Structure formats: C-alpha cells, structure tokens
Amino acid sequence: MKRPFQVGDHGLWDDIVRTVKPLSGSGRKKPAAPKILSPKHVAQPPIQPIVPHFSKSSPPPISGFDRRTAQKLTRGNVEIDGRIDLHGTSVEAARGHLLHFLASRRHRGDRTVLVITGKGDSPFARHTLHGSQHFHAPERQGRLRRHVPEWFHEPEFRAHVTGFQPAHPKHGGGGAFYVKLRRIREQ
C-alpha cells in the first residue's frame, strides 16, 4: 500500500533528483521538485448535498426533465397539453389556482403544461434572453415568477410535478414555465 507523500520526503526527493542523469540525446529536462502546498491550497473534497429521505407517504422529489425532453423544451418543440395564465392574480389566489390546475390536468392524463406567471414590472422585464439562468436575477422577477418555482418543491405540488424549466420565448420565455406532470399509477 502506498503511503502519501510526506513533507519530510521532499529533502530525500531533492537528493534523488540531483543524482539522476538524463539519458543521452533524450532532450528531457530535469524534473522539478514537488511544490509544498499550504492547507488552504490543498483541494478539499466536494461537499455532497444532503438529500432528504422521503417516506412512502410523502411525494418523491422533483427529478426534472430527461436530456432529450429538456432539449426539445429549450427549442420550443413540445406539445403543450394545457396552460394557465396567472397574470394579475394575487400570490395567495395564484397558489390555489395553480394547485387545482395541476391536479386536474394530471387527473386528465396530461403530461406537459405551461404555467404563465408574467415577467414582472421591472424595467428589465421587456428583454428576455432564453436560458436556464436568466430568470434568477432578482431585479427581473415579478412576485409570481419568484414564488412559483418555490411552490413546485412543496409536498402538495411535488405530488403532481416531476420537473419544470423556463419556457421558450415563443411560449412566454422568462415569464412562463414548462411543467412536467407525474403519471397517475393504476392500482
């Protein structure tokens, strides 16, 4: 079993490097001694996110879209089974309307729906570049646009939603979300 390179080994390594002679004509240069890194320069293992454990009675987490579906959605090449427009609705009313809409559409067997939240009243709302990160800018968000993604992670919404992402500009761009609904399992 190899042991890790210790700080005291550097002196030994320097002695060995000085005694090594390059092969004739190889053109190789003398290897440099390894750098001694301070603890702040040593790579730390990545922090693993804590994934909550769900009991059988709680809904599963949102898994998102598979790669192929996400690409279709990004290009706007998707058939939308239903849509709800929450413009001008208060946050409290919008939450109830959205939950009822998702439950009824899921019960009908729909798979992909469009949730239109609007872009908000900021001066930046007019210009929307399509992408997965643009709608996170706080100065660009309306109240519904900020709350809807948070709601999707709540247990009563997770029971119906398996994934979501910002819509293509032809479907509302940063002011709308594609939502993938869970299948209803036959029992």
MOLINBEL-V659552 format. One record per residue. N is the residue number from 0. SS is DSSP state (A for helix, B for strand, O for the rest). PSI is psi in whole degrees, -180 to 180 (* if undefined). Layout:
n->N ss->SS psi->PSI
n->N ss->SS psi->PSI
This chain:
n->0 ss->O psi->131
n->1 ss->O psi->142
n->2 ss->O psi->152
n->3 ss->O psi->153
n->4 ss->O psi->119
n->5 ss->O psi->158
n->6 ss->O psi->-38
n->7 ss->O psi->-18
n->8 ss->A psi->-16
n->9 ss->A psi->-39
n->10 ss->A psi->-43
n->11 ss->A psi->-42
n->12 ss->A psi->-43
n->13 ss->A psi->-39
n->14 ss->A psi->-41
n->15 ss->A psi->-42
n->16 ss->A psi->-38
n->17 ss->A psi->-28
n->18 ss->A psi->-13
n->19 ss->O psi->133
n->20 ss->O psi->133
n->21 ss->O psi->153
n->22 ss->O psi->145
n->23 ss->O psi->132
n->24 ss->O psi->5
n->25 ss->O psi->-24
n->26 ss->O psi->10
n->27 ss->O psi->147
n->28 ss->O psi->158
n->29 ss->O psi->130
n->30 ss->O psi->145
n->31 ss->O psi->148
n->32 ss->O psi->146
n->33 ss->O psi->146
n->34 ss->O psi->144
n->35 ss->O psi->120
n->36 ss->O psi->139
n->37 ss->O psi->161
n->38 ss->A psi->-31
n->39 ss->A psi->-17
n->40 ss->A psi->-7
n->41 ss->O psi->132
n->42 ss->O psi->129
n->43 ss->O psi->146
n->44 ss->O psi->146
n->45 ss->O psi->146
n->46 ss->O psi->124
n->47 ss->O psi->131
n->48 ss->O psi->149
n->49 ss->O psi->119
n->50 ss->O psi->121
n->51 ss->O psi->146
n->52 ss->O psi->128
n->53 ss->O psi->134
n->54 ss->O psi->171
n->55 ss->O psi->-22
n->56 ss->O psi->-20
n->57 ss->O psi->151
n->58 ss->O psi->152
n->59 ss->O psi->161
n->60 ss->O psi->165
n->61 ss->O psi->126
n->62 ss->O psi->-19
n->63 ss->O psi->-168
n->64 ss->O psi->150
n->65 ss->O psi->164
n->66 ss->A psi->-44
n->67 ss->A psi->-45
n->68 ss->A psi->-42
n->69 ss->A psi->-39
n->70 ss->A psi->-43
n->71 ss->A psi->-44
n->72 ss->A psi->-42
n->73 ss->A psi->-34
n->74 ss->A psi->-7
n->75 ss->O psi->14
n->76 ss->O psi->68
n->77 ss->O psi->146
n->78 ss->O psi->124
n->79 ss->O psi->125
n->80 ss->O psi->-25
n->81 ss->B psi->165
n->82 ss->B psi->150
n->83 ss->B psi->134
n->84 ss->B psi->116
n->85 ss->O psi->11
n->86 ss->O psi->137
n->87 ss->O psi->8
n->88 ss->O psi->142
n->89 ss->O psi->160
n->90 ss->A psi->-44
n->91 ss->A psi->-46
n->92 ss->A psi->-40
n->93 ss->A psi->-40
n->94 ss->A psi->-46
n->95 ss->A psi->-44
n->96 ss->A psi->-43
n->97 ss->A psi->-45
n->98 ss->A psi->-43
n->99 ss->A psi->-44
n->100 ss->A psi->-49
n->101 ss->A psi->-42
n->102 ss->A psi->-45
n->103 ss->A psi->-40
n->104 ss->A psi->-38
n->105 ss->A psi->-42
n->106 ss->A psi->-33
n->107 ss->A psi->-17
n->108 ss->O psi->7
n->109 ss->O psi->151
n->110 ss->O psi->-38
n->111 ss->B psi->125
n->112 ss->B psi->162
n->113 ss->B psi->126
n->114 ss->B psi->114
n->115 ss->B psi->118
n->116 ss->O psi->-23
n->117 ss->O psi->163
n->118 ss->O psi->-10
n->119 ss->O psi->176
n->120 ss->O psi->19
n->121 ss->O psi->160
n->122 ss->O psi->-15
n->123 ss->O psi->-5
n->124 ss->O psi->-24
n->125 ss->O psi->-37
n->126 ss->O psi->117
n->127 ss->O psi->115
n->128 ss->O psi->131
n->129 ss->O psi->134
n->130 ss->O psi->176
n->131 ss->O psi->-12
n->132 ss->O psi->-13
n->133 ss->A psi->-30
n->134 ss->A psi->0
n->135 ss->A psi->-9
n->136 ss->O psi->120
n->137 ss->A psi->-33
n->138 ss->A psi->-9
n->139 ss->A psi->-2
n->140 ss->O psi->136
n->141 ss->O psi->172
n->142 ss->A psi->-47
n->143 ss->A psi->-39
n->144 ss->A psi->-31
n->145 ss->A psi->-39
n->146 ss->A psi->-36
n->147 ss->A psi->-48
n->148 ss->A psi->-33
n->149 ss->A psi->-40
n->150 ss->A psi->-38
n->151 ss->A psi->-23
n->152 ss->O psi->-5
n->153 ss->O psi->149
n->154 ss->A psi->-42
n->155 ss->A psi->-28
n->156 ss->A psi->-38
n->157 ss->A psi->-24
n->158 ss->O psi->-23
n->159 ss->O psi->-30
n->160 ss->B psi->131
n->161 ss->B psi->-18
n->162 ss->B psi->163
n->163 ss->B psi->157
n->164 ss->B psi->160
n->165 ss->B psi->148
n->166 ss->O psi->161
n->167 ss->O psi->151
n->168 ss->A psi->-33
n->169 ss->A psi->-14
n->170 ss->A psi->10
n->171 ss->O psi->-9
n->172 ss->A psi->-130
n->173 ss->A psi->-6
n->174 ss->A psi->15
n->175 ss->B psi->160
n->176 ss->B psi->138
n->177 ss->B psi->136
n->178 ss->B psi->128
n->179 ss->B psi->125
n->180 ss->B psi->149
n->181 ss->O psi->151
n->182 ss->O psi->149
n->183 ss->O psi->124
n->184 ss->O psi->133
n->185 ss->O psi->137
n->186 ss->O psi->*
